Amino acid sequence: MPSKNARLQQWINYRIRVCLQDSRMLVGSLLAFDRHMNIVLADAEEFRKLKIRHKLADGKHQTEEKEVKRSVGLMMIRGERSRQET
């Protein structure tokens, strides 16, 4: 079975999605990685979900979930921050 590094090598210069432990998701072009699974992404975008609470007229609260997108550019992600998915 190929190692994780060998499997990741085939995705160099392709757009990939990286899920972080704090539930953020990053999408960008994979430029480089190392044996610790530190990853460098180019043209990266960050997606995160926000929960917004609205107070209604009757005193109750309504929760709305909204996805927020942010353009980051060049980004390095430490290997310990990403979820290890196989």
N, CA, C and O atoms as a CHARMM CRD file, in Angstrom:
* protein
*
  344
    1    1 MET  N      0.84800  -1.18200   0.00000 PROA 1      0.00000
    2    1 MET  CA     0.00000   0.00000   0.00000 PROA 1      0.00000
    3    1 MET  C      0.89300   1.24400   0.00000 PROA 1      0.00000
    4    1 MET  O      1.82500   1.33000   0.80000 PROA 1      0.00000
    5    2 PRO  N      0.62000   2.21000  -0.88800 PROA 2      0.00000
    6    2 PRO  CA     1.46900   3.40400  -0.94500 PROA 2      0.00000
    7    2 PRO  C      1.34000   4.25500   0.31200 PROA 2      0.00000
    8    2 PRO  O      0.29300   4.28000   0.95900 PROA 2      0.00000
    9    3 SER  N      2.42100   4.94800   0.64200 PROA 3      0.00000
   10    3 SER  CA     2.39800   5.82100   1.81700 PROA 3      0.00000
   11    3 SER  C      1.55200   7.05800   1.52700 PROA 3      0.00000
   12    3 SER  O      1.20800   7.33300   0.37700 PROA 3      0.00000
   13    4 LYS  N      1.21600   7.80900   2.60000 PROA 4      0.00000
   14    4 LYS  CA     0.42900   9.03100   2.42700 PROA 4      0.00000
   15    4 LYS  C      1.16500  10.03400   1.55700 PROA 4      0.00000
   16    4 LYS  O      0.55000  10.72200   0.74200 PROA 4      0.00000
   17    5 ASN  N      2.49000  10.12100   1.72600 PROA 5      0.00000
   18    5 ASN  CA     3.27000  11.05700   0.91400 PROA 5      0.00000
   19    5 ASN  C      3.19600  10.69600  -0.56500 PROA 5      0.00000
   20    5 ASN  O      3.07600  11.57600  -1.41800 PROA 5      0.00000
   21    6 ALA  N      3.26800   9.40600  -0.86500 PROA 6      0.00000
   22    6 ALA  CA     3.19900   8.97900  -2.26400 PROA 6      0.00000
   23    6 ALA  C      1.82400   9.27800  -2.84800 PROA 6      0.00000
   24    6 ALA  O      1.71500   9.66800  -4.01000 PROA 6      0.00000
   25    7 ARG  N      0.77700   9.09900  -2.05100 PROA 7      0.00000
   26    7 ARG  CA    -0.57100   9.39200  -2.53300 PROA 7      0.00000
   27    7 ARG  C     -0.77000  10.88600  -2.73800 PROA 7      0.00000
   28    7 ARG  O     -1.45800  11.29300  -3.67500 PROA 7      0.00000
   29    8 LEU  N     -0.18100  11.70500  -1.88200 PROA 8      0.00000
   30    8 LEU  CA    -0.32900  13.15600  -1.98700 PROA 8      0.00000
   31    8 LEU  C      0.48700  13.72200  -3.14500 PROA 8      0.00000
   32    8 LEU  O      0.11800  14.74800  -3.71700 PROA 8      0.00000
   33    9 GLN  N      1.57900  13.07200  -3.49200 PROA 9      0.00000
   34    9 GLN  CA     2.45600  13.53100  -4.57500 PROA 9      0.00000
   35    9 GLN  C      1.69300  13.68000  -5.89200 PROA 9      0.00000
   36    9 GLN  O      1.98300  14.58700  -6.67200 PROA 9      0.00000
   37   10 GLN  N      0.73800  12.81400  -6.14200 PROA 10     0.00000
   38   10 GLN  CA     0.00200  12.85900  -7.40800 PROA 10     0.00000
   39   10 GLN  C     -0.90400  14.08000  -7.52800 PROA 10     0.00000
   40   10 GLN  O     -1.36700  14.39400  -8.62400 PROA 10     0.00000
   41   11 TRP  N     -1.16600  14.77300  -6.42200 PROA 11     0.00000
   42   11 TRP  CA    -2.06800  15.92700  -6.43000 PROA 11     0.00000
   43   11 TRP  C     -1.33600  17.27100  -6.47800 PROA 11     0.00000
   44   11 TRP  O     -1.97900  18.31600  -6.37100 PROA 11     0.00000
   45   12 ILE  N     -0.00800  17.27000  -6.63500 PROA 12     0.00000
   46   12 ILE  CA     0.74900  18.52500  -6.76500 PROA 12     0.00000
   47   12 ILE  C      0.19900  19.29800  -7.97100 PROA 12     0.00000
   48   12 ILE  O     -0.02000  18.72000  -9.03500 PROA 12     0.00000
   49   13 ASN  N     -0.02100  20.60400  -7.79700 PROA 13     0.00000
   50   13 ASN  CA    -0.56200  21.52800  -8.80500 PROA 13     0.00000
   51   13 ASN  C     -2.04100  21.30900  -9.11500 PROA 13     0.00000
   52   13 ASN  O     -2.55600  21.88100 -10.07600 PROA 13     0.00000
   53   14 TYR  N     -2.72900  20.49600  -8.32400 PROA 14     0.00000
   54   14 TYR  CA    -4.17400  20.33900  -8.45300 PROA 14     0.00000
   55   14 TYR  C     -4.84900  21.04900  -7.28400 PROA 14     0.00000
   56   14 TYR  O     -4.24300  21.23700  -6.22900 PROA 14     0.00000
   57   15 ARG  N     -6.11300  21.44200  -7.47800 PROA 15     0.00000
   58   15 ARG  CA    -6.87500  22.04800  -6.38100 PROA 15     0.00000
   59   15 ARG  C     -7.35600  20.93200  -5.46300 PROA 15     0.00000
   60   15 ARG  O     -7.94000  19.94500  -5.91100 PROA 15     0.00000
   61   16 ILE  N     -7.10200  21.10700  -4.17800 PROA 16     0.00000
   62   16 ILE  CA    -7.51500  20.11600  -3.18700 PROA 16     0.00000
   63   16 ILE  C     -8.31300  20.80100  -2.08600 PROA 16     0.00000
   64   16 ILE  O     -8.30000  22.02600  -1.95900 PROA 16     0.00000
   65   17 ARG  N     -9.00000  19.99700  -1.30200 PROA 17     0.00000
   66   17 ARG  CA    -9.75500  20.47900  -0.14600 PROA 17     0.00000
   67   17 ARG  C     -9.12300  19.89000   1.10500 PROA 17     0.00000
   68   17 ARG  O     -8.88100  18.68500   1.18000 PROA 17     0.00000
   69   18 VAL  N     -8.85500  20.74800   2.09200 PROA 18     0.00000
   70   18 VAL  CA    -8.26800  20.31800   3.36000 PROA 18     0.00000
   71   18 VAL  C     -9.25200  20.67300   4.46700 PROA 18     0.00000
   72   18 VAL  O     -9.63100  21.83500   4.61400 PROA 18     0.00000
   73   19 CYS  N     -9.66600  19.67700   5.24700 PROA 19     0.00000
   74   19 CYS  CA   -10.56400  19.91200   6.38100 PROA 19     0.00000
   75   19 CYS  C     -9.72000  20.02300   7.64500 PROA 19     0.00000
   76   19 CYS  O     -8.89300  19.15600   7.92800 PROA 19     0.00000
   77   20 LEU  N     -9.93400  21.09100   8.39900 PROA 20     0.00000
   78   20 LEU  CA    -9.17100  21.31700   9.62100 PROA 20     0.00000
   79   20 LEU  C     -9.93700  20.80000  10.82900 PROA 20     0.00000
   80   20 LEU  O    -11.14300  20.56700  10.75900 PROA 20     0.00000
   81   21 GLN  N     -9.22500  20.62300  11.93900 PROA 21     0.00000
   82   21 GLN  CA    -9.83000  20.09900  13.15900 PROA 21     0.00000
   83   21 GLN  C    -10.90200  21.01900  13.72200 PROA 21     0.00000
   84   21 GLN  O    -11.83200  20.55100  14.38000 PROA 21     0.00000
   85   22 ASP  N    -10.78900  22.32000  13.47600 PROA 22     0.00000
   86   22 ASP  CA   -11.78000  23.26100  14.00700 PROA 22     0.00000
   87   22 ASP  C    -12.94900  23.47500  13.04100 PROA 22     0.00000
   88   22 ASP  O    -13.65200  24.48100  13.13700 PROA 22     0.00000
   89   23 SER  N    -13.15800  22.55100  12.12600 PROA 23     0.00000
   90   23 SER  CA   -14.26500  22.47500  11.16600 PROA 23     0.00000
   91   23 SER  C    -14.17000  23.48400  10.02300 PROA 23     0.00000
   92   23 SER  O    -15.11500  23.61000   9.24500 PROA 23     0.00000
   93   24 ARG  N    -13.06200  24.20200   9.90400 PROA 24     0.00000
   94   24 ARG  CA   -12.87200  25.04500   8.72200 PROA 24     0.00000
   95   24 ARG  C    -12.45100  24.16400   7.55300 PROA 24     0.00000
   96   24 ARG  O    -11.90200  23.07800   7.73900 PROA 24     0.00000
   97   25 MET  N    -12.71800  24.65300   6.34900 PROA 25     0.00000
   98   25 MET  CA   -12.32700  23.92600   5.15800 PROA 25     0.00000
   99   25 MET  C    -11.53100  24.88200   4.27200 PROA 25     0.00000
  100   25 MET  O    -11.93300  26.02800   4.07300 PROA 25     0.00000
  101   26 LEU  N    -10.41200  24.41300   3.74600 PROA 26     0.00000
  102   26 LEU  CA    -9.56800  25.21500   2.86500 PROA 26     0.00000
  103   26 LEU  C     -9.51800  24.55600   1.49700 PROA 26     0.00000
  104   26 LEU  O     -9.38900  23.33700   1.38800 PROA 26     0.00000
  105   27 VAL  N     -9.62000  25.36800   0.45700 PROA 27     0.00000
  106   27 VAL  CA    -9.52700  24.87700  -0.91400 PROA 27     0.00000
  107   27 VAL  C     -8.45000  25.68900  -1.61400 PROA 27     0.00000
  108   27 VAL  O     -8.46900  26.91900  -1.57600 PROA 27     0.00000
  109   28 GLY  N     -7.51100  25.00000  -2.25200 PROA 28     0.00000
  110   28 GLY  CA    -6.44100  25.69800  -2.96000 PROA 28     0.00000
  111   28 GLY  C     -5.58700  24.73000  -3.75700 PROA 28     0.00000
  112   28 GLY  O     -5.77200  23.51500  -3.68900 PROA 28     0.00000
  113   29 SER  N     -4.65300  25.28200  -4.51100 PROA 29     0.00000
  114   29 SER  CA    -3.74500  24.46200  -5.32000 PROA 29     0.00000
  115   29 SER  C     -2.59000  23.97700  -4.45500 PROA 29     0.00000
  116   29 SER  O     -1.90200  24.77400  -3.81800 PROA 29     0.00000
  117   30 LEU  N     -2.38600  22.67400  -4.43900 PROA 30     0.00000
  118   30 LEU  CA    -1.31800  22.07600  -3.64100 PROA 30     0.00000
  119   30 LEU  C      0.03200  22.37200  -4.28900 PROA 30     0.00000
  120   30 LEU  O      0.29500  21.95000  -5.41400 PROA 30     0.00000
  121   31 LEU  N      0.88600  23.10200  -3.56900 PROA 31     0.00000
  122   31 LEU  CA     2.22300  23.41600  -4.07900 PROA 31     0.00000
  123   31 LEU  C      3.27900  22.48600  -3.51600 PROA 31     0.00000
  124   31 LEU  O      4.16300  22.02700  -4.23900 PROA 31     0.00000
  125   32 ALA  N      3.18400  22.20400  -2.20600 PROA 32     0.00000
  126   32 ALA  CA     4.22700  21.39800  -1.56200 PROA 32     0.00000
  127   32 ALA  C      3.68600  20.78200  -0.28500 PROA 32     0.00000
  128   32 ALA  O      2.67000  21.21600   0.25700 PROA 32     0.00000
  129   33 PHE  N      4.39200  19.75600   0.18300 PROA 33     0.00000
  130   33 PHE  CA     4.10500  19.11300   1.46700 PROA 33     0.00000
  131   33 PHE  C      5.38900  18.45700   1.93900 PROA 33     0.00000
  132   33 PHE  O      6.34000  18.30700   1.17200 PROA 33     0.00000
  133   34 ASP  N      5.41100  18.06500   3.21700 PROA 34     0.00000
  134   34 ASP  CA     6.59300  17.38200   3.74300 PROA 34     0.00000
  135   34 ASP  C      6.17100  16.14000   4.51700 PROA 34     0.00000
  136   34 ASP  O      4.99400  15.78100   4.53200 PROA 34     0.00000
  137   35 ARG  N      7.12800  15.49100   5.15300 PROA 35     0.00000
  138   35 ARG  CA     6.84900  14.23000   5.85200 PROA 35     0.00000
  139   35 ARG  C      5.96700  14.41700   7.07800 PROA 35     0.00000
  140   35 ARG  O      5.37700  13.45400   7.56800 PROA 35     0.00000
  141   36 HSD  N      5.87000  15.64500   7.57800 PROA 36     0.00000
  142   36 HSD  CA     5.00300  15.92900   8.72600 PROA 36     0.00000
  143   36 HSD  C      3.59100  16.29400   8.28200 PROA 36     0.00000
  144   36 HSD  O      2.74600  16.64200   9.10700 PROA 36     0.00000
  145   37 MET  N      3.33900  16.21500   6.98300 PROA 37     0.00000
  146   37 MET  CA     2.06200  16.56400   6.35800 PROA 37     0.00000
  147   37 MET  C      1.74400  18.05700   6.47300 PROA 37     0.00000
  148   37 MET  O      0.57700  18.44600   6.44100 PROA 37     0.00000
  149   38 ASN  N      2.78900  18.90000   6.60900 PROA 38     0.00000
  150   38 ASN  CA     2.59400  20.33600   6.45500 PROA 38     0.00000
  151   38 ASN  C      2.30600  20.56600   4.97800 PROA 38     0.00000
  152   38 ASN  O      2.94800  19.97000   4.11400 PROA 38     0.00000
  153   39 ILE  N      1.34300  21.43000   4.69400 PROA 39     0.00000
  154   39 ILE  CA     0.88200  21.61700   3.31800 PROA 39     0.00000
  155   39 ILE  C      0.96700  23.09100   2.94700 PROA 39     0.00000
  156   39 ILE  O      0.65400  23.96000   3.76200 PROA 39     0.00000
  157   40 VAL  N      1.38900  23.37300   1.72200 PROA 40     0.00000
  158   40 VAL  CA     1.38700  24.74000   1.19000 PROA 40     0.00000
  159   40 VAL  C      0.35100  24.80100   0.07100 PROA 40     0.00000
  160   40 VAL  O      0.40900  24.03000  -0.88800 PROA 40     0.00000
  161   41 LEU  N     -0.60100  25.73200   0.20700 PROA 41     0.00000
  162   41 LEU  CA    -1.64300  25.93200  -0.79500 PROA 41     0.00000
  163   41 LEU  C     -1.49300  27.31200  -1.42500 PROA 41     0.00000
  164   41 LEU  O     -1.17600  28.28200  -0.73800 PROA 41     0.00000
  165   42 ALA  N     -1.72200  27.39600  -2.72600 PROA 42     0.00000
  166   42 ALA  CA    -1.75000  28.68000  -3.43100 PROA 42     0.00000
  167   42 ALA  C     -3.20000  29.00800  -3.77900 PROA 42     0.00000
  168   42 ALA  O     -4.01800  28.10500  -3.95300 PROA 42     0.00000
  169   43 ASP  N     -3.51200  30.28000  -3.87800 PROA 43     0.00000
  170   43 ASP  CA    -4.87400  30.74600  -4.19600 PROA 43     0.00000
  171   43 ASP  C     -5.89800  30.10400  -3.26600 PROA 43     0.00000
  172   43 ASP  O     -6.96200  29.66900  -3.70400 PROA 43     0.00000
  173   44 ALA  N     -5.56900  30.05100  -1.99000 PROA 44     0.00000
  174   44 ALA  CA    -6.41100  29.36000  -1.01500 PROA 44     0.00000
  175   44 ALA  C     -7.63900  30.19000  -0.64900 PROA 44     0.00000
  176   44 ALA  O     -7.59700  31.42000  -0.60100 PROA 44     0.00000
  177   45 GLU  N     -8.72600  29.47500  -0.39500 PROA 45     0.00000
  178   45 GLU  CA    -9.96000  30.06800   0.09900 PROA 45     0.00000
  179   45 GLU  C    -10.36500  29.31100   1.34800 PROA 45     0.00000
  180   45 GLU  O    -10.24100  28.08700   1.41200 PROA 45     0.00000
  181   46 GLU  N    -10.84900  30.04200   2.33600 PROA 46     0.00000
  182   46 GLU  CA   -11.26900  29.44500   3.60100 PROA 46     0.00000
  183   46 GLU  C    -12.78800  29.50100   3.68500 PROA 46     0.00000
  184   46 GLU  O    -13.39700  30.53400   3.40800 PROA 46     0.00000
  185   47 PHE  N    -13.38800  28.38900   4.06700 PROA 47     0.00000
  186   47 PHE  CA   -14.82900  28.31400   4.26400 PROA 47     0.00000
  187   47 PHE  C    -15.07400  27.91700   5.71300 PROA 47     0.00000
  188   47 PHE  O    -14.47400  26.96700   6.21600 PROA 47     0.00000
  189   48 ARG  N    -15.96100  28.65400   6.38100 PROA 48     0.00000
  190   48 ARG  CA   -16.32000  28.28700   7.74800 PROA 48     0.00000
  191   48 ARG  C    -17.79100  28.56600   7.95700 PROA 48     0.00000
  192   48 ARG  O    -18.37800  29.41100   7.28200 PROA 48     0.00000
  193   49 LYS  N    -18.37900  27.85200   8.89500 PROA 49     0.00000
  194   49 LYS  CA   -19.80200  27.99200   9.17600 PROA 49     0.00000
  195   49 LYS  C    -19.98800  28.80000  10.44300 PROA 49     0.00000
  196   49 LYS  O    -19.35800  28.53500  11.46700 PROA 49     0.00000
  197   50 LEU  N    -20.85800  29.78600  10.36100 PROA 50     0.00000
  198   50 LEU  CA   -21.18700  30.62200  11.51000 PROA 50     0.00000
  199   50 LEU  C    -22.61800  30.34100  11.93000 PROA 50     0.00000
  200   50 LEU  O    -23.50000  30.15100  11.09300 PROA 50     0.00000
  201   51 LYS  N    -22.83400  30.31700  13.22600 PROA 51     0.00000
  202   51 LYS  CA   -24.18800  30.19800  13.74900 PROA 51     0.00000
  203   51 LYS  C    -24.61300  31.57200  14.23600 PROA 51     0.00000
  204   51 LYS  O    -23.97600  32.15400  15.11400 PROA 51     0.00000
  205   52 ILE  N    -25.68500  32.08500  13.66500 PROA 52     0.00000
  206   52 ILE  CA   -26.18600  33.41100  14.00400 PROA 52     0.00000
  207   52 ILE  C    -27.50400  33.24900  14.74500 PROA 52     0.00000
  208   52 ILE  O    -28.43100  32.59700  14.26400 PROA 52     0.00000
  209   53 ARG  N    -27.57000  33.85700  15.93100 PROA 53     0.00000
  210   53 ARG  CA   -28.79600  33.78500  16.73100 PROA 53     0.00000
  211   53 ARG  C    -29.57800  35.07800  16.56800 PROA 53     0.00000
  212   53 ARG  O    -29.03800  36.17600  16.70700 PROA 53     0.00000
  213   54 HSD  N    -30.86500  34.92200  16.27100 PROA 54     0.00000
  214   54 HSD  CA   -31.77100  36.05500  16.15200 PROA 54     0.00000
  215   54 HSD  C    -32.77200  35.98500  17.29200 PROA 54     0.00000
  216   54 HSD  O    -33.30700  34.91800  17.59500 PROA 54     0.00000
  217   55 LYS  N    -33.01900  37.10500  17.91200 PROA 55     0.00000
  218   55 LYS  CA   -34.03600  37.15300  18.96300 PROA 55     0.00000
  219   55 LYS  C    -35.36100  37.52900  18.31400 PROA 55     0.00000
  220   55 LYS  O    -35.47000  38.56000  17.65100 PROA 55     0.00000
  221   56 LEU  N    -36.35900  36.68700  18.51100 PROA 56     0.00000
  222   56 LEU  CA   -37.67400  36.92600  17.94400 PROA 56     0.00000
  223   56 LEU  C    -38.48900  37.81800  18.86800 PROA 56     0.00000
  224   56 LEU  O    -38.11700  38.03800  20.02100 PROA 56     0.00000
  225   57 ALA  N    -39.59900  38.32800  18.35600 PROA 57     0.00000
  226   57 ALA  CA   -40.44900  39.25600  19.11400 PROA 57     0.00000
  227   57 ALA  C    -41.03400  38.61000  20.37000 PROA 57     0.00000
  228   57 ALA  O    -41.26400  39.29600  21.36600 PROA 57     0.00000
  229   58 ASP  N    -41.27500  37.30700  20.33200 PROA 58     0.00000
  230   58 ASP  CA   -41.88100  36.63500  21.49400 PROA 58     0.00000
  231   58 ASP  C    -40.84000  36.20500  22.53000 PROA 58     0.00000
  232   58 ASP  O    -41.17400  35.48300  23.46900 PROA 58     0.00000
  233   59 GLY  N    -39.59800  36.63100  22.37700 PROA 59     0.00000
  234   59 GLY  CA   -38.55500  36.32200  23.35800 PROA 59     0.00000
  235   59 GLY  C    -37.75500  35.06900  23.05400 PROA 59     0.00000
  236   59 GLY  O    -36.74800  34.81200  23.71200 PROA 59     0.00000
  237   60 LYS  N    -38.17500  34.28700  22.07800 PROA 60     0.00000
  238   60 LYS  CA   -37.45400  33.06700  21.70800 PROA 60     0.00000
  239   60 LYS  C    -36.30100  33.41800  20.77700 PROA 60     0.00000
  240   60 LYS  O    -36.22800  34.52000  20.23300 PROA 60     0.00000
  241   61 HSD  N    -35.40400  32.45500  20.60700 PROA 61     0.00000
  242   61 HSD  CA   -34.24800  32.64600  19.73400 PROA 61     0.00000
  243   61 HSD  C    -34.34200  31.70600  18.54500 PROA 61     0.00000
  244   61 HSD  O    -34.80400  30.57100  18.65800 PROA 61     0.00000
  245   62 GLN  N    -33.89800  32.20100  17.41500 PROA 62     0.00000
  246   62 GLN  CA   -33.82700  31.38800  16.20900 PROA 62     0.00000
  247   62 GLN  C    -32.36800  31.35200  15.77000 PROA 62     0.00000
  248   62 GLN  O    -31.70900  32.39000  15.70200 PROA 62     0.00000
  249   63 THR  N    -31.86600  30.15800  15.47300 PROA 63     0.00000
  250   63 THR  CA   -30.47600  30.00400  15.05400 PROA 63     0.00000
  251   63 THR  C    -30.42200  29.75400  13.55200 PROA 63     0.00000
  252   63 THR  O    -31.13800  28.90600  13.01800 PROA 63     0.00000
  253   64 GLU  N    -29.56200  30.50700  12.89000 PROA 64     0.00000
  254   64 GLU  CA   -29.37100  30.37400  11.44900 PROA 64     0.00000
  255   64 GLU  C    -27.90400  30.03600  11.20300 PROA 64     0.00000
  256   64 GLU  O    -27.01500  30.62300  11.81900 PROA 64     0.00000
  257   65 GLU  N    -27.65300  29.09100  10.30400 PROA 65     0.00000
  258   65 GLU  CA   -26.27700  28.71800   9.97600 PROA 65     0.00000
  259   65 GLU  C    -25.91700  29.32000   8.62300 PROA 65     0.00000
  260   65 GLU  O    -26.66200  29.18600   7.65200 PROA 65     0.00000
  261   66 LYS  N    -24.76600  29.98400   8.57300 PROA 66     0.00000
  262   66 LYS  CA   -24.33300  30.68100   7.36400 PROA 66     0.00000
  263   66 LYS  C    -22.88800  30.29900   7.06200 PROA 66     0.00000
  264   66 LYS  O    -22.05400  30.24900   7.96600 PROA 66     0.00000
  265   67 GLU  N    -22.59100  30.02900   5.78800 PROA 67     0.00000
  266   67 GLU  CA   -21.22000  29.71500   5.39400 PROA 67     0.00000
  267   67 GLU  C    -20.53400  30.98900   4.90400 PROA 67     0.00000
  268   67 GLU  O    -21.06600  31.71100   4.06100 PROA 67     0.00000
  269   68 VAL  N    -19.34800  31.24900   5.44400 PROA 68     0.00000
  270   68 VAL  CA   -18.58600  32.44700   5.10500 PROA 68     0.00000
  271   68 VAL  C    -17.34200  32.03300   4.33300 PROA 68     0.00000
  272   68 VAL  O    -16.63700  31.10200   4.72300 PROA 68     0.00000
  273   69 LYS  N    -17.08000  32.73500   3.23100 PROA 69     0.00000
  274   69 LYS  CA   -15.91800  32.44900   2.38500 PROA 69     0.00000
  275   69 LYS  C    -14.94000  33.61000   2.49900 PROA 69     0.00000
  276   69 LYS  O    -15.33900  34.77400   2.50300 PROA 69     0.00000
  277   70 ARG  N    -13.64800  33.27600   2.59100 PROA 70     0.00000
  278   70 ARG  CA   -12.60300  34.29500   2.68200 PROA 70     0.00000
  279   70 ARG  C    -11.45100  33.88100   1.77700 PROA 70     0.00000
  280   70 ARG  O    -10.98900  32.74200   1.84000 PROA 70     0.00000
  281   71 SER  N    -10.98700  34.79600   0.93700 PROA 71     0.00000
  282   71 SER  CA    -9.82000  34.53000   0.09000 PROA 71     0.00000
  283   71 SER  C     -8.56300  34.78500   0.90500 PROA 71     0.00000
  284   71 SER  O     -8.40500  35.85300   1.49500 PROA 71     0.00000
  285   72 VAL  N     -7.66700  33.80000   0.93600 PROA 72     0.00000
  286   72 VAL  CA    -6.47000  33.88800   1.76500 PROA 72     0.00000
  287   72 VAL  C     -5.21900  34.07700   0.91300 PROA 72     0.00000
  288   72 VAL  O     -4.31700  34.81200   1.31600 PROA 72     0.00000
  289   73 GLY  N     -5.13800  33.44300  -0.23700 PROA 73     0.00000
  290   73 GLY  CA    -3.93900  33.51700  -1.07300 PROA 73     0.00000
  291   73 GLY  C     -3.00500  32.36100  -0.76500 PROA 73     0.00000
  292   73 GLY  O     -3.43800  31.20900  -0.71500 PROA 73     0.00000
  293   74 LEU  N     -1.71800  32.65700  -0.55700 PROA 74     0.00000
  294   74 LEU  CA    -0.72600  31.63000  -0.24000 PROA 74     0.00000
  295   74 LEU  C     -0.80900  31.28300   1.24100 PROA 74     0.00000
  296   74 LEU  O     -0.83100  32.17400   2.09000 PROA 74     0.00000
  297   75 MET  N     -0.85400  29.99400   1.54900 PROA 75     0.00000
  298   75 MET  CA    -1.07400  29.57400   2.93100 PROA 75     0.00000
  299   75 MET  C     -0.32800  28.29000   3.23400 PROA 75     0.00000
  300   75 MET  O     -0.24700  27.39100   2.39700 PROA 75     0.00000
  301   76 MET  N      0.22000  28.21100   4.44600 PROA 76     0.00000
  302   76 MET  CA     0.83900  26.97900   4.92200 PROA 76     0.00000
  303   76 MET  C     -0.00100  26.43800   6.07200 PROA 76     0.00000
  304   76 MET  O     -0.36500  27.18300   6.98200 PROA 76     0.00000
  305   77 ILE  N     -0.30600  25.15200   6.03400 PROA 77     0.00000
  306   77 ILE  CA    -1.10500  24.50200   7.07300 PROA 77     0.00000
  307   77 ILE  C     -0.22800  23.47600   7.76700 PROA 77     0.00000
  308   77 ILE  O      0.35300  22.60000   7.12500 PROA 77     0.00000
  309   78 ARG  N     -0.13900  23.59200   9.07900 PROA 78     0.00000
  310   78 ARG  CA     0.62200  22.60200   9.85000 PROA 78     0.00000
  311   78 ARG  C     -0.08900  21.25800   9.79000 PROA 78     0.00000
  312   78 ARG  O     -1.31800  21.19000   9.81900 PROA 78     0.00000
  313   79 GLY  N      0.69000  20.19900   9.70600 PROA 79     0.00000
  314   79 GLY  CA     0.12900  18.86100   9.60800 PROA 79     0.00000
  315   79 GLY  C     -0.73600  18.47300  10.78800 PROA 79     0.00000
  316   79 GLY  O     -1.67700  17.69400  10.63800 PROA 79     0.00000
  317   80 GLU  N     -0.43200  19.00300  11.95400 PROA 80     0.00000
  318   80 GLU  CA    -1.21700  18.65400  13.14200 PROA 80     0.00000
  319   80 GLU  C     -2.59100  19.31600  13.14600 PROA 80     0.00000
  320   80 GLU  O     -3.45000  18.90700  13.92800 PROA 80     0.00000
  321   81 ARG  N     -2.83300  20.31800  12.30800 PROA 81     0.00000
  322   81 ARG  CA    -4.11100  21.03000  12.25500 PROA 81     0.00000
  323   81 ARG  C     -5.12800  20.35500  11.35000 PROA 81     0.00000
  324   81 ARG  O     -6.33300  20.52000  11.54200 PROA 81     0.00000
  325   82 SER  N     -4.65800  19.59400  10.36300 PROA 82     0.00000
  326   82 SER  CA    -5.58500  18.97500   9.42100 PROA 82     0.00000
  327   82 SER  C     -6.06700  17.64000   9.96700 PROA 82     0.00000
  328   82 SER  O     -5.36800  16.95500  10.71300 PROA 82     0.00000
  329   83 ARG  N     -7.28700  17.29700   9.56800 PROA 83     0.00000
  330   83 ARG  CA    -7.83700  16.00000   9.96400 PROA 83     0.00000
  331   83 ARG  C     -7.19600  14.93400   9.10600 PROA 83     0.00000
  332   83 ARG  O     -7.03800  15.10400   7.89700 PROA 83     0.00000
  333   84 GLN  N     -6.82800  13.83800   9.73300 PROA 84     0.00000
  334   84 GLN  CA    -6.18400  12.74900   9.00400 PROA 84     0.00000
  335   84 GLN  C     -7.25700  11.84100   8.43400 PROA 84     0.00000
  336   84 GLN  O     -7.79700  10.99200   9.14300 PROA 84     0.00000
  337   85 GLU  N     -7.56900  12.01500   7.16000 PROA 85     0.00000
  338   85 GLU  CA    -8.55900  11.18900   6.48200 PROA 85     0.00000
  339   85 GLU  C     -7.85400  10.33600   5.44800 PROA 85     0.00000
  340   85 GLU  O     -6.92000  10.78900   4.78700 PROA 85     0.00000
  341   86 THR  N     -8.29600   9.12800   5.31500 PROA 86     0.00000
  342   86 THR  CA    -7.69100   8.24100   4.31800 PROA 86     0.00000
  343   86 THR  C     -8.69800   7.84500   3.27700 PROA 86     0.00000
  344   86 THR  O     -8.37100   7.10000   2.35400 PROA 86     0.00000
